[in-house]
Amino acid sequence: MAPKIFLIKFGTNCCKNAGYIGGDVLYQLNKVHPDYEYTLLVRNEERGKPVAAAYPKARLVYGTLDDGDVIEKEAAAADIVVHTADSADNVPSAKAIAKGIAAGHTAEKPGYWIHLCGTGILTWYDTDNKRFGQAPLPDQKYNDVEDIDRILSLPDSALHRDVDKIVLAANDSPGVKTLIAGPPLIYGPGRGPVNQRSIQVPHMVEYTLKNGHAPIHAPGLTEWNNLHIHDVSEFFVQAVEAAQDPAKAANPEIFGPKGYFFLESGVHKWSDLARWVADEAAKQGLIPEPATKEVDIPFFGANSKAVAVRAKKYLGWTPKAPSLKEDIPRAVTFEAKKLGKA
C-alpha cells in the first residue's frame, strides 16, 4: 500500500520564500514516487490553484500554521509528515504535529516526522556575543555525528532552538519518530509551482544591483555552508524512503533524537560571495564596476559551520548539483530581470 504523506508547504503563512523548499521537495518526491498519496496543506483555495493544477492527484487541505485542529487531524492520519513551511520557527504547527502523530500512531505502527530546520541555529555564539564579521572559532564547527551531543544541547538563545526542542521531545511518545534536516544557505532554481526563488543569494544580488556595490560585513571573515535546492530535495526523498525501510526506520541514528542531519556541499565566506556577485553584475553590465563596500548587516556577519556526515553514512546521500559559484551568473540574471534591469 502506498504511504500517506502529509506535506506542510507552499507558504501557509506569509514568508518571503513561500513554497520554495516545499515546492521543490514535492516536485522530486512526486517524480520519484508518483504512486504515493499526497495531502498538501496550503493557505486557501486561491493559493492552491497552481498547486492543484500541477498535482491533480494530490488532496489539498486549507489552513495556516496556526490552524492546529487541521494539522493535528492530518498528522494523525498520515504515515509520514514532512514540514517545510516556516517549520524552523513556527511553534503552533510543531505542537500540532507532535500531538497529531502521537494520537494517531502507536509503538507498533509509528508515525514519522521529517522536519526542516536550518544551520542558522549554529550562529548562536556570534549572535549572543555580538561577534560579527569574524572568522569561525574551532568550537563553532559542528559535525553531525561526532558532535551530536553538542548539537542536541545548544542553548535556548539559538535561532530555531525552541521548535527543535518540541520536535525532539515528540520522541517521548512511543508512536512518534522524528528526523530533523538542517540545510545551510540554499541556492538554485526551485521547481515548485508557486515560488522558485531562495533568500540569501537573491537578497545579496538585489542589494548589489540597487546600490551599485556588494555588501561585506567587515572584516569579512564569516563562513557558511551552502547547498543546491535539488540536493536538499533528494535528501528528503531518501528520508521518506528510509521511513518505509524496516531496518532504517528502526535505526536510532536515523529516526529519533539522534536523527539530526546537517546538509551541505560546500563552504563560502560571505565576502567571497559578495565579490562573486559584484564581478558577475559588472560583467553583465548591471553595475559600473565590480565594487564591494563594508556595511553593517549582521545577516552576513555570523558564522554557521556544519559538517554533514550523517546523511552520507546512514542514507548514502551525496550532493551532485552545481556549486554555489557556478550558480551566480544565473542568480544575477534572474534578479536583474525581476528588477527590470535586464
Buried (B, 14 or more C-beta within 10 A) or exposed (E): EEBBBBBBBBBBBEBEBBBBBBBBBBBBBBEBBEEBBBBBBBBEEEBBEBBBEBBEEBEBBBBBBBBBEBBBBBBBBBBBBBBBBBBBBBEBBBBBBBBBBBBBBEEEEBBBBBBBBBBBBBBBBBBEEEBBBBEBEEEBBBBBBEBBEEBBEBEEEBBBBBBBBBBBBBBEBEBBBBBBBBBBBBBBBBBBBBBBBBBBBBBBBBBBBEEBBBBBBBEBBBBBBBBBBBBBBBBBBBBBBBBBEEEBBEBEBBBBBBBBBBBBBBBBBBBBBBBBBBBBBBEBEBBEEBBBBBBEBBBBBBBBBBBBBBBEBBBEBEBEBBBBBEBBBBBBBBBBEBEEBB
